[in-house]
Amino acid sequence: MTNVFDDPRITAVGLLFEVHAGLSARFTAQLEEHGFSAVEFEVITRLARSPGNQLRMTDLAAQTSLSTSGVTRVVDRMERDGLLTRRACPNDRRSSYAVVTPKGMQQLDETLPGHLQMIEQWFTGQLDPQALDALLDGLRRVRDAVHPCATAGSTDVAPEQETAAGGTPRP
């Protein structure tokens, strides 16, 4: 009789959760040194990598791990800190854009070198180029299946410019 816990599907998801937890713990400490929570970094990186450094609030919610009300709270806090601003949507009075401010871009620019170094050390640097390409392809397929709105509002962003949760380049 086969042990159901030896199923490679359980192993795959378990490894994914373990990797996410390990990377999140390492990234959180580095981001906090630069004044960002993980969710704030996710939001500002999404915006910075979007056309015009902006997204409609609904698209920002679709692209992050936050609900619409969660995005509103984070944007409110980041707006108070001068990192983001809101801009009315010219075509739809019910919508607004979250836009990165110069102060937000400066704080992001100061954070990214160390963050990229950590990504290389603990994630992408662990894989040879072929393995990384295969992983990115697989992650994109899974992402598109489970989160089809993940690129909402960024239709002119090339796949290599997409951003994953936590601000890392989206696979």
C-alpha positions as CSV (number, residue, x, y, z in Angstrom):
1,M,0.0,0.0,0.0
2,T,1.3,3.5,-1.0
3,N,1.8,6.0,1.8
4,V,-0.3,9.1,0.7
5,F,2.2,11.4,2.5
6,D,4.9,10.3,0.0
7,D,2.8,11.8,-2.8
8,P,5.0,14.3,-4.8
9,R,2.1,16.8,-4.9
10,I,2.2,17.1,-1.1
11,T,6.0,17.4,-1.3
12,A,5.8,20.1,-3.9
13,V,3.4,22.3,-1.9
14,G,5.3,21.6,1.3
15,L,8.6,22.7,-0.2
16,L,6.9,25.8,-1.7
17,F,5.6,26.8,1.8
18,E,9.0,26.1,3.4
19,V,10.8,28.2,0.8
20,H,8.3,31.1,1.1
21,A,8.5,31.1,4.9
22,G,12.3,31.0,4.8
23,L,12.6,33.8,2.2
24,S,10.0,35.9,3.9
25,A,11.8,35.8,7.3
26,R,15.1,36.8,5.7
27,F,13.5,39.6,3.5
28,T,11.4,41.0,6.4
29,A,14.4,41.9,8.5
30,Q,16.2,43.6,5.6
31,L,13.1,45.5,4.6
32,E,12.4,46.8,8.1
33,E,15.9,48.2,8.2
34,H,14.8,50.5,5.3
35,G,11.4,51.4,6.9
36,F,9.2,49.0,4.9
37,S,6.9,46.3,6.0
38,A,6.8,43.3,3.6
39,V,3.4,44.4,2.4
40,E,4.4,48.0,1.9
41,F,7.4,46.8,-0.1
42,E,5.1,44.6,-2.2
43,V,2.8,47.6,-2.9
44,I,5.5,50.1,-3.7
45,T,7.4,47.7,-5.9
46,R,4.3,46.8,-7.9
47,L,3.6,50.5,-8.4
48,A,7.2,51.3,-9.3
49,R,7.3,48.5,-12.0
50,S,3.9,49.6,-13.5
51,P,3.6,52.1,-16.3
52,G,3.8,55.6,-14.9
53,N,4.6,54.2,-11.5
54,Q,0.9,53.9,-10.8
55,L,-2.0,51.4,-10.8
56,R,-5.7,51.7,-10.2
57,M,-6.5,50.8,-6.6
58,T,-8.6,47.8,-7.8
59,D,-5.7,46.5,-10.0
60,L,-3.3,47.0,-7.1
61,A,-5.5,44.8,-5.0
62,A,-5.7,42.2,-7.8
63,Q,-1.9,42.1,-8.0
64,T,-1.1,41.8,-4.3
65,S,-1.9,39.6,-1.4
66,L,-4.3,42.2,-0.1
67,S,-8.1,42.7,-0.3
68,T,-9.5,45.9,-1.7
69,S,-10.0,47.3,1.8
70,G,-6.5,46.1,2.8
71,V,-4.9,48.0,-0.1
72,T,-6.9,51.1,1.0
73,R,-5.4,50.8,4.5
74,V,-1.9,50.3,3.3
75,V,-2.1,53.1,0.7
76,D,-3.6,55.4,3.4
77,R,-0.6,54.7,5.7
78,M,2.0,55.1,2.9
79,E,0.3,58.3,1.8
80,R,0.6,59.7,5.3
81,D,4.3,58.8,5.2
82,G,4.7,60.6,1.9
83,L,5.6,57.4,-0.1
84,L,2.5,57.3,-2.3
85,T,-0.2,59.7,-3.4
86,R,-3.6,59.1,-4.9
87,R,-4.7,60.5,-8.2
88,A,-8.2,60.6,-9.6
89,C,-8.9,58.4,-12.6
90,P,-9.8,60.7,-15.5
91,N,-12.1,58.2,-17.1
92,D,-13.9,56.9,-14.1
93,R,-14.7,59.1,-11.1
94,R,-15.3,56.0,-8.9
95,S,-11.6,54.9,-9.4
96,S,-8.4,56.3,-8.2
97,Y,-4.7,55.5,-8.8
98,A,-2.0,54.9,-6.3
99,V,1.1,56.6,-7.5
100,V,4.7,56.4,-6.1
101,T,6.1,59.8,-4.9
102,P,9.7,60.9,-5.4
103,K,10.2,60.2,-1.7
104,G,8.8,56.7,-2.2
105,M,11.1,56.1,-5.2
106,Q,14.1,57.3,-3.2
107,Q,13.3,54.9,-0.3
108,L,12.8,52.1,-2.7
109,D,16.1,52.9,-4.5
110,E,17.9,52.7,-1.2
111,T,16.3,49.4,-0.4
112,L,16.7,47.5,-3.7
113,P,20.5,46.9,-3.8
114,G,20.4,44.9,-0.5
115,H,17.2,43.2,-1.4
116,L,18.5,42.1,-4.8
117,Q,21.7,40.8,-3.1
118,M,19.5,38.7,-0.8
119,I,17.4,37.4,-3.7
120,E,20.6,36.3,-5.4
121,Q,22.1,34.8,-2.3
122,W,19.1,32.9,-1.0
123,F,17.0,32.2,-4.2
124,T,18.1,32.7,-7.8
125,G,21.8,32.1,-7.0
126,Q,20.8,28.6,-5.8
127,L,19.8,27.6,-9.3
128,D,21.7,27.2,-12.6
129,P,20.3,29.3,-15.5
130,Q,18.3,26.4,-17.0
131,A,16.8,25.4,-13.6
132,L,15.8,29.1,-13.0
133,D,14.2,29.3,-16.4
134,A,12.2,26.1,-15.8
135,L,11.2,27.4,-12.3
136,L,10.1,30.7,-13.7
137,D,8.0,29.1,-16.5
138,G,6.4,26.7,-14.0
139,L,5.6,29.5,-11.5
140,R,4.1,31.6,-14.2
141,R,1.8,28.8,-15.3
142,V,0.7,28.1,-11.7
143,R,0.2,31.8,-11.0
144,D,-1.9,32.3,-14.1
145,A,-4.1,29.3,-13.1
146,V,-4.6,30.3,-9.5
147,H,-4.5,34.1,-9.8
148,P,-5.5,35.1,-13.3
149,C,-5.8,38.8,-12.3
150,A,-2.2,39.0,-11.1
151,T,-1.2,41.3,-14.0
152,A,-4.3,43.4,-14.1
153,G,-3.6,47.0,-15.2
154,S,-0.1,46.3,-16.4
155,T,-0.8,44.9,-19.9
156,D,2.2,46.6,-21.4
157,V,4.6,45.1,-18.9
158,A,6.8,42.3,-20.3
159,P,6.8,39.0,-18.3
160,E,10.4,39.6,-17.2
161,Q,9.3,42.9,-15.7
162,E,6.5,41.5,-13.7
163,T,6.8,41.5,-9.9
164,A,5.9,38.8,-7.4
165,A,4.6,39.2,-4.0
166,G,7.2,40.7,-1.7
167,G,8.6,42.8,-4.5
168,T,10.9,40.3,-6.1
169,P,11.0,40.2,-9.9
170,R,7.9,38.2,-10.8
171,P,8.8,34.8,-12.3
